[in-house]
Structures are given as structure tokens and as C-alpha cells.
């Protein structure tokens, strides 16, 4: 888990993973969401792919990425969950 957290400590990779929690998408969309150039996005996706967090899928000439690490999916979902209000706060 420490290796996964190190990878997710990068804001661009965290943005990519948060986007992929919502479903599979293409690199162009991910680059736009993360606010990075396609070349930079490719490097981040490569690290996520080598870690086993994401998997590419070819559809003709297009490539789609999906999040395949269920532990990371649960972690991101927990991070994005609304925090309940504390009594007396």
C-alpha cells in the first residue's frame, strides 16, 4: 500500500486516478482534466500501468484506460466521500 500511496502522492497521478474511478476514458480527456501535455500524461500513465493500477484497452486506433486496482478504487472513494458533520462543531 505504501508504494501505491507514493504513486498517488503526485497531484497529476491522483487526478488521473480520481477521473478513472468514474469510468474508463481516453488519454486526451485525462490530459485535459489533469492540465498537462500529452507527453507528460504518457509518463504518468506509464507509471500507473507498471504498478498495475490502470490498464489500457485498444479500440481500433484509440486507447482507453481503466482503473483495475480495487484497493485504490476504495481508497479514492473514501477520500472523496463527504465527511459527516461532528456534533457540536
N, CA, C and O atoms as a GROMACS GRO file, in nm:
protein
  356
    1UNK      N    1   0.083  -0.119   0.000
    1UNK     CA    2   0.000   0.000   0.000
    1UNK      C    3   0.087   0.126   0.000
    1UNK      O    4   0.050   0.227  -0.059
    2UNK      N    5   0.204   0.120   0.066
    2UNK     CA    6   0.292   0.237   0.070
    2UNK      C    7   0.335   0.277  -0.071
    2UNK      O    8   0.343   0.396  -0.102
    3UNK      N    9   0.364   0.179  -0.158
    3UNK     CA   10   0.402   0.210  -0.296
    3UNK      C   11   0.288   0.277  -0.369
    3UNK      O   12   0.309   0.371  -0.445
    4UNK      N   13   0.167   0.230  -0.347
    4UNK     CA   14   0.050   0.292  -0.411
    4UNK      C   15   0.033   0.436  -0.364
    4UNK      O   16   0.007   0.526  -0.444
    5UNK      N   17   0.047   0.456  -0.234
    5UNK     CA   18   0.032   0.591  -0.180
    5UNK      C   19   0.140   0.685  -0.234
    5UNK      O   20   0.112   0.802  -0.260
    6UNK      N   21   0.261   0.635  -0.251
    6UNK     CA   22   0.368   0.717  -0.310
    6UNK      C   23   0.330   0.759  -0.452
    6UNK      O   24   0.348   0.875  -0.490
    7UNK      N   25   0.278   0.666  -0.529
    7UNK     CA   26   0.236   0.700  -0.666
    7UNK      C   27   0.124   0.802  -0.665
    7UNK      O   28   0.122   0.894  -0.747
    8UNK      N   29   0.031   0.786  -0.572
    8UNK     CA   30  -0.084   0.877  -0.566
    8UNK      C   31  -0.050   1.010  -0.501
    8UNK      O   32  -0.132   1.102  -0.501
    9UNK      N   33   0.070   1.021  -0.444
    9UNK     CA   34   0.113   1.146  -0.384
    9UNK      C   35   0.140   1.255  -0.486
    9UNK      O   36   0.149   1.372  -0.452
   10UNK      N   37   0.152   1.216  -0.612
   10UNK     CA   38   0.170   1.314  -0.719
   10UNK      C   39   0.032   1.367  -0.760
   10UNK      O   40  -0.056   1.287  -0.792
   11UNK      N   41   0.012   1.498  -0.759
   11UNK     CA   42  -0.121   1.554  -0.791
   11UNK      C   43  -0.174   1.514  -0.928
   11UNK      O   44  -0.294   1.493  -0.944
   12UNK      N   45  -0.087   1.503  -1.026
   12UNK     CA   46  -0.133   1.465  -1.160
   12UNK      C   47  -0.182   1.321  -1.161
   12UNK      O   48  -0.289   1.292  -1.216
   13UNK      N   49  -0.106   1.231  -1.100
   13UNK     CA   50  -0.150   1.090  -1.096
   13UNK      C   51  -0.277   1.074  -1.013
   13UNK      O   52  -0.364   0.995  -1.048
   14UNK      N   53  -0.287   1.149  -0.905
   14UNK     CA   54  -0.409   1.142  -0.824
   14UNK      C   55  -0.529   1.189  -0.906
   14UNK      O   56  -0.637   1.129  -0.899
   15UNK      N   57  -0.512   1.296  -0.982
   15UNK     CA   58  -0.620   1.346  -1.069
   15UNK      C   59  -0.660   1.240  -1.171
   15UNK      O   60  -0.779   1.220  -1.196
   16UNK      N   61  -0.562   1.174  -1.229
   16UNK     CA   62  -0.589   1.068  -1.328
   16UNK      C   63  -0.671   0.956  -1.263
   16UNK      O   64  -0.771   0.911  -1.319
   17UNK      N   65  -0.628   0.911  -1.146
   17UNK     CA   66  -0.696   0.800  -1.079
   17UNK      C   67  -0.837   0.840  -1.037
   17UNK      O   68  -0.930   0.761  -1.049
   18UNK      N   69  -0.853   0.963  -0.987
   18UNK     CA   70  -0.987   1.010  -0.950
   18UNK      C   71  -1.079   1.009  -1.072
   18UNK      O   72  -1.195   0.969  -1.063
   19UNK      N   73  -1.028   1.053  -1.186
   19UNK     CA   74  -1.107   1.051  -1.309
   19UNK      C   75  -1.143   0.908  -1.348
   19UNK      O   76  -1.256   0.882  -1.391
   20UNK      N   77  -1.047   0.816  -1.333
   20UNK     CA   78  -1.072   0.678  -1.374
   20UNK      C   79  -1.164   0.603  -1.278
   20UNK      O   80  -1.224   0.502  -1.315
   21UNK      N   81  -1.177   0.651  -1.155
   21UNK     CA   82  -1.274   0.591  -1.062
   21UNK      C   83  -1.415   0.605  -1.122
   21UNK      O   84  -1.502   0.520  -1.100
   22UNK      N   85  -1.436   0.712  -1.196
   22UNK     CA   86  -1.568   0.739  -1.254
   22UNK      C   87  -1.593   0.659  -1.381
   22UNK      O   88  -1.706   0.656  -1.431
   23UNK      N   89  -1.489   0.594  -1.434
   23UNK     CA   90  -1.505   0.512  -1.553
   23UNK      C   91  -1.389   0.528  -1.648
   23UNK      O   92  -1.305   0.616  -1.632
   24UNK      N   93  -1.384   0.441  -1.745
   24UNK     CA   94  -1.275   0.438  -1.840
   24UNK      C   95  -1.281   0.563  -1.928
   24UNK      O   96  -1.389   0.613  -1.959
   25UNK      N   97  -1.165   0.612  -1.967
   25UNK     CA   98  -1.158   0.730  -2.053
   25UNK      C   99  -1.029   0.726  -2.136
   25UNK      O  100  -0.945   0.639  -2.118
   26UNK      N  101  -1.016   0.822  -2.225
   26UNK     CA  102  -0.902   0.824  -2.315
   26UNK      C  103  -0.796   0.924  -2.268
   26UNK      O  104  -0.826   1.013  -2.189
   27UNK      N  105  -0.673   0.909  -2.317
   27UNK     CA  106  -0.564   0.997  -2.274
   27UNK      C  107  -0.589   1.145  -2.300
   27UNK      O  108  -0.547   1.229  -2.221
   28UNK      N  109  -0.656   1.178  -2.410
   28UNK     CA  110  -0.683   1.318  -2.440
   28UNK      C  111  -0.767   1.383  -2.331
   28UNK      O  112  -0.739   1.495  -2.288
   29UNK      N  113  -0.869   1.313  -2.288
   29UNK     CA  114  -0.956   1.362  -2.181
   29UNK      C  115  -0.878   1.372  -2.050
   29UNK      O  116  -0.892   1.469  -1.976
   30UNK      N  117  -0.797   1.271  -2.021
   30UNK     CA  118  -0.718   1.272  -1.898
   30UNK      C  119  -0.618   1.387  -1.896
   30UNK      O  120  -0.599   1.450  -1.792
   31UNK      N  121  -0.555   1.415  -2.010
   31UNK     CA  122  -0.458   1.525  -2.018
   31UNK      C  123  -0.528   1.658  -1.991
   31UNK      O  124  -0.475   1.743  -1.919
   32UNK      N  125  -0.646   1.674  -2.048
   32UNK     CA  126  -0.722   1.797  -2.026
   32UNK      C  127  -0.763   1.812  -1.880
   32UNK      O  128  -0.749   1.919  -1.821
   33UNK      N  129  -0.814   1.704  -1.821
   33UNK     CA  130  -0.855   1.708  -1.680
   33UNK      C  131  -0.738   1.738  -1.588
   33UNK      O  132  -0.751   1.814  -1.491
   34UNK      N  133  -0.623   1.679  -1.617
   34UNK     CA  134  -0.506   1.696  -1.531
   34UNK      C  135  -0.429   1.824  -1.562
   34UNK      O  136  -0.344   1.866  -1.484
   35UNK      N  137  -0.460   1.888  -1.675
   35UNK     CA  138  -0.393   2.011  -1.712
   35UNK      C  139  -0.247   1.992  -1.748
   35UNK      O  140  -0.162   2.076  -1.717
   36UNK      N  141  -0.218   1.880  -1.815
   36UNK     CA  142  -0.080   1.851  -1.855
   36UNK      C  143  -0.075   1.822  -2.005
   36UNK      O  144  -0.176   1.790  -2.067
   37UNK      N  145   0.045   1.832  -2.060
   37UNK     CA  146   0.067   1.799  -2.201
   37UNK      C  147   0.056   1.647  -2.220
   37UNK      O  148   0.083   1.571  -2.127
   38UNK      N  149   0.017   1.604  -2.339
   38UNK     CA  150   0.006   1.460  -2.364
   38UNK      C  151   0.133   1.382  -2.333
   38UNK      O  152   0.126   1.269  -2.284
   39UNK      N  153   0.250   1.439  -2.360
   39UNK     CA  154   0.376   1.369  -2.331
   39UNK      C  155   0.393   1.346  -2.181
   39UNK      O  156   0.435   1.238  -2.139
   40UNK      N  157   0.361   1.447  -2.102
   40UNK     CA  158   0.370   1.432  -1.956
   40UNK      C  159   0.268   1.331  -1.907
   40UNK      O  160   0.298   1.250  -1.819
   41UNK      N  161   0.148   1.335  -1.963
   41UNK     CA  162   0.044   1.239  -1.923
   41UNK      C  163   0.090   1.097  -1.952
   41UNK      O  164   0.067   1.007  -1.872
   42UNK      N  165   0.155   1.078  -2.066
   42UNK     CA  166   0.202   0.946  -2.104
   42UNK      C  167   0.298   0.889  -1.999
   42UNK      O  168   0.292   0.770  -1.967
   43UNK      N  169   0.385   0.973  -1.945
   43UNK     CA  170   0.478   0.928  -1.842
   43UNK      C  171   0.404   0.887  -1.715
   43UNK      O  172   0.438   0.787  -1.652
   44UNK      N  173   0.303   0.965  -1.677
   44UNK     CA  174   0.226   0.932  -1.557
   44UNK      C  175   0.147   0.802  -1.578
   44UNK      O  176   0.144   0.716  -1.489
   45UNK      N  177   0.085   0.788  -1.695
   45UNK     CA  178   0.010   0.665  -1.723
   45UNK      C  179   0.102   0.544  -1.725
   45UNK      O  180   0.063   0.435  -1.684
   46UNK      N  181   0.223   0.563  -1.773
   46UNK     CA  182   0.320   0.453  -1.775
   46UNK      C  183   0.350   0.404  -1.634
   46UNK      O  184   0.354   0.284  -1.610
   47UNK      N  185   0.371   0.496  -1.543
   47UNK     CA  186   0.397   0.458  -1.403
   47UNK      C  187   0.277   0.387  -1.342
   47UNK      O  188   0.292   0.288  -1.272
   48UNK      N  189   0.158   0.438  -1.369
   48UNK     CA  190   0.037   0.375  -1.315
   48UNK      C  191   0.016   0.238  -1.378
   48UNK      O  192  -0.029   0.145  -1.310
   49UNK      N  193   0.047   0.225  -1.505
   49UNK     CA  194   0.033   0.096  -1.575
   49UNK      C  195   0.132  -0.006  -1.520
   49UNK      O  196   0.095  -0.121  -1.495
   50UNK      N  197   0.258   0.035  -1.502
   50UNK     CA  198   0.360  -0.056  -1.449
   50UNK      C  199   0.328  -0.100  -1.307
   50UNK      O  200   0.367  -0.210  -1.266
   51UNK      N  201   0.260  -0.017  -1.231
   51UNK     CA  202   0.223  -0.053  -1.093
   51UNK      C  203   0.104  -0.148  -1.089
   51UNK      O  204   0.077  -0.210  -0.986
   52UNK      N  205   0.034  -0.160  -1.202
   52UNK     CA  206  -0.084  -0.246  -1.206
   52UNK      C  207  -0.213  -0.175  -1.167
   52UNK      O  208  -0.317  -0.239  -1.154
   53UNK      N  209  -0.207  -0.044  -1.149
   53UNK     CA  210  -0.328   0.031  -1.112
   53UNK      C  211  -0.424   0.050  -1.228
   53UNK      O  212  -0.546   0.042  -1.212
   54UNK      N  213  -0.367   0.076  -1.347
   54UNK     CA  214  -0.451   0.101  -1.464
   54UNK      C  215  -0.414   0.004  -1.575
   54UNK      O  216  -0.306  -0.055  -1.577
   55UNK      N  217  -0.509  -0.010  -1.667
   55UNK     CA  218  -0.487  -0.100  -1.782
   55UNK      C  219  -0.540  -0.030  -1.907
   55UNK      O  220  -0.650   0.024  -1.906
   56UNK      N  221  -0.460  -0.033  -2.014
   56UNK     CA  222  -0.509   0.023  -2.141
   56UNK      C  223  -0.593  -0.080  -2.217
   56UNK      O  224  -0.576  -0.201  -2.202
   57UNK      N  225  -0.683  -0.027  -2.298
   57UNK     CA  226  -0.764  -0.111  -2.387
   57UNK      C  227  -0.768  -0.044  -2.523
   57UNK      O  228  -0.806   0.073  -2.534
   58UNK      N  229  -0.728  -0.116  -2.625
   58UNK     CA  230  -0.730  -0.061  -2.762
   58UNK      C  231  -0.868  -0.082  -2.824
   58UNK      O  232  -0.929  -0.188  -2.812
   59UNK      N  233  -0.913   0.023  -2.891
   59UNK     CA  234  -1.037   0.017  -2.968
   59UNK      C  235  -1.006   0.079  -3.103
   59UNK      O  236  -1.023   0.199  -3.123
   60UNK      N  237  -0.959  -0.004  -3.196
   60UNK     CA  238  -0.911   0.048  -3.324
   60UNK      C  239  -0.782   0.124  -3.299
   60UNK      O  240  -0.686   0.069  -3.246
   61UNK      N  241  -0.782   0.252  -3.337
   61UNK     CA  242  -0.664   0.335  -3.315
   61UNK      C  243  -0.669   0.410  -3.182
   61UNK      O  244  -0.571   0.473  -3.144
   62UNK      N  245  -0.779   0.403  -3.113
   62UNK     CA  246  -0.794   0.473  -2.986
   62UNK      C  247  -0.756   0.383  -2.870
   62UNK      O  248  -0.769   0.261  -2.876
   63UNK      N  249  -0.708   0.447  -2.764
   63UNK     CA  250  -0.673   0.375  -2.641
   63UNK      C  251  -0.758   0.430  -2.529
   63UNK      O  252  -0.774   0.552  -2.516
   64UNK      N  253  -0.811   0.342  -2.449
   64UNK     CA  254  -0.891   0.378  -2.332
   64UNK      C  255  -0.822   0.322  -2.210
   64UNK      O  256  -0.765   0.214  -2.215
   65UNK      N  257  -0.828   0.395  -2.101
   65UNK     CA  258  -0.766   0.348  -1.976
   65UNK      C  259  -0.875   0.325  -1.873
   65UNK      O  260  -0.974   0.397  -1.865
   66UNK      N  261  -0.851   0.220  -1.793
   66UNK     CA  262  -0.943   0.191  -1.683
   66UNK      C  263  -0.863   0.163  -1.557
   66UNK      O  264  -0.750   0.114  -1.562
   67UNK      N  265  -0.924   0.195  -1.444
   67UNK     CA  266  -0.864   0.167  -1.314
   67UNK      C  267  -0.898   0.023  -1.279
   67UNK      O  268  -1.015  -0.014  -1.276
   68UNK      N  269  -0.796  -0.059  -1.252
   68UNK     CA  270  -0.820  -0.201  -1.225
   68UNK      C  271  -0.782  -0.241  -1.083
   68UNK      O  272  -0.805  -0.355  -1.044
   69UNK      N  273  -0.724  -0.150  -1.007
   69UNK     CA  274  -0.683  -0.181  -0.870
   69UNK      C  275  -0.799  -0.146  -0.775
   69UNK      O  276  -0.826  -0.029  -0.748
   70UNK      N  277  -0.867  -0.250  -0.727
   70UNK     CA  278  -0.984  -0.228  -0.641
   70UNK      C  279  -0.949  -0.162  -0.508
   70UNK      O  280  -1.030  -0.088  -0.453
   71UNK      N  281  -0.830  -0.188  -0.455
   71UNK     CA  282  -0.788  -0.122  -0.331
   71UNK      C  283  -0.776   0.028  -0.352
   71UNK      O  284  -0.818   0.107  -0.267
   72UNK      N  285  -0.719   0.068  -0.463
   72UNK     CA  286  -0.704   0.210  -0.494
   72UNK      C  287  -0.843   0.271  -0.519
   72UNK      O  288  -0.869   0.384  -0.479
   73UNK      N  289  -0.930   0.197  -0.585
   73UNK     CA  290  -1.067   0.246  -0.609
   73UNK      C  291  -1.138   0.275  -0.476
   73UNK      O  292  -1.203   0.378  -0.461
   74UNK      N  293  -1.124   0.183  -0.380
   74UNK     CA  294  -1.188   0.203  -0.249
   74UNK      C  295  -1.123   0.320  -0.174
   74UNK      O  296  -1.192   0.398  -0.108
   75UNK      N  297  -0.991   0.330  -0.184
   75UNK     CA  298  -0.920   0.439  -0.118
   75UNK      C  299  -0.965   0.575  -0.172
   75UNK      O  300  -0.995   0.666  -0.094
   76UNK      N  301  -0.972   0.588  -0.302
   76UNK     CA  302  -1.015   0.715  -0.363
   76UNK      C  303  -1.160   0.743  -0.328
   76UNK      O  304  -1.196   0.857  -0.299
   77UNK      N  305  -1.245   0.642  -0.331
   77UNK     CA  306  -1.385   0.661  -0.295
   77UNK      C  307  -1.397   0.711  -0.151
   77UNK      O  308  -1.479   0.798  -0.121
   78UNK      N  309  -1.315   0.656  -0.062
   78UNK     CA  310  -1.318   0.702   0.078
   78UNK      C  311  -1.268   0.846   0.090
   78UNK      O  312  -1.322   0.924   0.168
   79UNK      N  313  -1.166   0.881   0.013
   79UNK     CA  314  -1.115   1.018   0.016
   79UNK      C  315  -1.216   1.118  -0.037
   79UNK      O  316  -1.221   1.232   0.009
   80UNK      N  317  -1.297   1.076  -0.132
   80UNK     CA  318  -1.396   1.166  -0.192
   80UNK      C  319  -1.530   1.168  -0.121
   80UNK      O  320  -1.615   1.251  -0.150
   81UNK      N  321  -1.548   1.075  -0.025
   81UNK     CA  322  -1.676   1.067   0.046
   81UNK      C  323  -1.694   1.192   0.134
   81UNK      O  324  -1.598   1.243   0.191
   82UNK      N  325  -1.817   1.239   0.143
   82UNK     CA  326  -1.842   1.354   0.228
   82UNK      C  327  -1.810   1.321   0.374
   82UNK      O  328  -1.837   1.210   0.420
   83UNK      N  329  -1.753   1.416   0.444
   83UNK     CA  330  -1.720   1.397   0.585
   83UNK      C  331  -1.842   1.436   0.666
   83UNK      O  332  -1.893   1.547   0.651
   84UNK      N  333  -1.891   1.345   0.752
   84UNK     CA  334  -2.010   1.380   0.831
   84UNK      C  335  -1.979   1.492   0.929
   84UNK      O  336  -1.868   1.500   0.982
   85UNK      N  337  -2.075   1.578   0.951
   85UNK     CA  338  -2.058   1.688   1.045
   85UNK      C  339  -2.050   1.634   1.186
   85UNK      O  340  -2.124   1.543   1.223
   86UNK      N  341  -1.959   1.691   1.264
   86UNK     CA  342  -1.946   1.646   1.403
   86UNK      C  343  -2.047   1.722   1.488
   86UNK      O  344  -2.074   1.840   1.465
   87UNK      N  345  -2.100   1.654   1.586
   87UNK     CA  346  -2.195   1.716   1.678
   87UNK      C  347  -2.122   1.823   1.757
   87UNK      O  348  -2.012   1.799   1.808
   88UNK      N  349  -2.182   1.941   1.769
   88UNK     CA  350  -2.124   2.048   1.847
   88UNK      C  351  -2.015   2.126   1.774
   88UNK      O  352  -1.952   2.213   1.832
   89UNK      N  353  -1.994   2.093   1.645
   89UNK     CA  354  -1.890   2.165   1.571
   89UNK      C  355  -1.947   2.283   1.497
   89UNK      O  356  -1.874   2.355   1.429
   0.00000   0.00000   0.00000
